[in-house]
Amino acid sequence: MTPNYGDNEAPAGVLVADWLLGGNRKRRVLAALSAPESTDGWRPAELAGSLGCGRTTVFEIVRALRSFGVLTEEAQGSVRIDTNSEVGIALIALLRTIEDLVDEPIDRPPRKKKGR
């Protein structure tokens, strides 16, 4: 089964920051929700449009974060990472720490093909 990138191009290689956070789109959504300038938060549909991600992807990430109390709800359905949550604080710290690794490729050994 090959990955489905929708209308987006497949990534050229795997980057450290994306590998740590489960993929490019997840990392970008988390970064946007935790950005200091996002004090008013994001409505998920607006975030999807701004990042060029599928709405379903953004809504799934938001739903997962909401389920374990990492998001704070702002006015008119906007959400952002809760800076009073231990997991939220840790997530923000991780995102800040790996900012310099966003364009850094990770060296992964090639996978063996089945039957060899």
C-alpha positions as CSV (number, residue, x, y, z in Angstrom):
1,M,0.0,0.0,0.0
2,T,1.4,3.4,-1.0
3,P,0.9,6.5,1.1
4,N,-1.8,8.9,0.0
5,Y,-0.6,12.5,-0.2
6,G,-3.8,13.8,-1.8
7,D,-3.1,16.8,-4.1
8,N,0.3,17.3,-2.4
9,E,3.6,16.0,-3.8
10,A,5.3,13.1,-2.0
11,P,8.1,14.4,0.2
12,A,11.6,14.0,-1.3
13,G,13.0,12.4,1.8
14,V,12.3,12.1,5.5
15,L,13.3,15.0,7.7
16,V,14.2,14.7,11.4
17,A,11.5,17.0,12.7
18,D,8.8,15.2,10.6
19,W,10.0,11.8,11.7
20,L,9.9,12.7,15.4
21,L,6.4,14.1,15.1
22,G,4.8,11.6,12.8
23,G,4.9,13.5,9.5
24,N,5.1,16.8,7.8
25,R,1.5,17.8,8.2
26,K,1.3,16.8,11.8
27,R,4.4,18.8,12.6
28,R,3.1,21.9,10.8
29,V,-0.3,21.7,12.5
30,L,1.3,21.3,15.9
31,A,3.7,24.2,15.2
32,A,0.8,26.5,14.2
33,L,-1.3,25.6,17.2
34,S,1.7,26.3,19.5
35,A,3.1,29.4,17.8
36,P,3.3,32.4,20.2
37,E,1.4,34.6,17.7
38,S,-1.6,32.1,17.8
39,T,-2.9,33.6,21.0
40,D,-6.4,33.8,19.5
41,G,-6.0,30.2,18.2
42,W,-7.1,28.7,15.0
43,R,-10.4,27.3,13.7
44,P,-9.5,23.9,12.2
45,A,-10.9,24.7,8.7
46,E,-8.9,28.0,8.6
47,L,-5.8,26.2,9.7
48,A,-6.2,23.6,7.0
49,G,-6.5,26.3,4.4
50,S,-3.5,28.2,5.7
51,L,-1.2,25.2,5.8
52,G,-2.5,23.6,2.6
53,C,-3.4,20.4,4.5
54,G,-6.5,18.4,4.1
55,R,-9.4,19.4,6.5
56,T,-9.7,15.8,7.6
57,T,-6.1,15.7,8.6
58,V,-6.3,18.8,10.7
59,F,-9.6,17.8,12.3
60,E,-8.1,14.4,13.2
61,I,-5.1,16.0,14.9
62,V,-7.3,18.5,16.7
63,R,-9.7,15.8,17.9
64,A,-6.8,13.7,19.2
65,L,-5.2,16.6,21.0
66,R,-8.6,17.6,22.5
67,S,-9.2,14.1,23.8
68,F,-6.3,14.3,26.2
69,G,-6.6,17.9,27.2
70,V,-3.8,19.5,25.3
71,L,-5.9,22.2,23.6
72,T,-7.6,25.2,25.0
73,E,-10.7,26.5,23.4
74,E,-10.8,30.1,22.4
75,A,-13.6,32.3,21.0
76,Q,-15.7,31.1,18.0
77,G,-14.3,27.5,17.9
78,S,-10.7,28.4,17.8
79,V,-8.1,26.2,19.5
80,R,-4.5,26.4,20.5
81,I,-2.0,24.3,22.5
82,D,-2.8,24.8,26.2
83,T,0.3,26.4,27.9
84,N,-1.1,25.3,31.3
85,S,-1.1,21.6,30.4
86,E,2.0,19.6,31.1
87,V,1.8,17.8,27.8
88,G,1.2,21.1,26.0
89,I,4.3,22.6,27.7
90,A,6.4,19.6,26.7
91,L,5.0,19.7,23.1
92,I,5.9,23.4,22.8
93,A,9.4,22.7,24.2
94,L,9.9,19.9,21.7
95,L,8.7,22.0,18.8
96,R,11.1,24.8,19.8
97,T,14.0,22.4,20.3
98,I,13.6,20.8,16.8
99,E,13.1,24.1,14.9
100,D,16.6,23.9,13.5
101,L,16.0,20.3,12.3
102,V,13.0,21.1,10.1
103,D,15.1,20.9,7.0
104,E,17.6,18.3,8.3
105,P,17.3,14.8,6.6
106,I,17.4,11.7,8.7
107,D,19.6,8.9,7.7
108,R,17.5,5.7,7.6
109,P,18.7,2.4,6.3
110,P,16.9,1.1,3.3
111,R,14.1,-1.5,4.0
112,K,14.6,-5.0,2.8
113,K,12.1,-6.1,0.2
114,K,9.9,-9.0,1.1
115,G,11.1,-12.4,-0.1
116,R,14.8,-11.4,-0.1
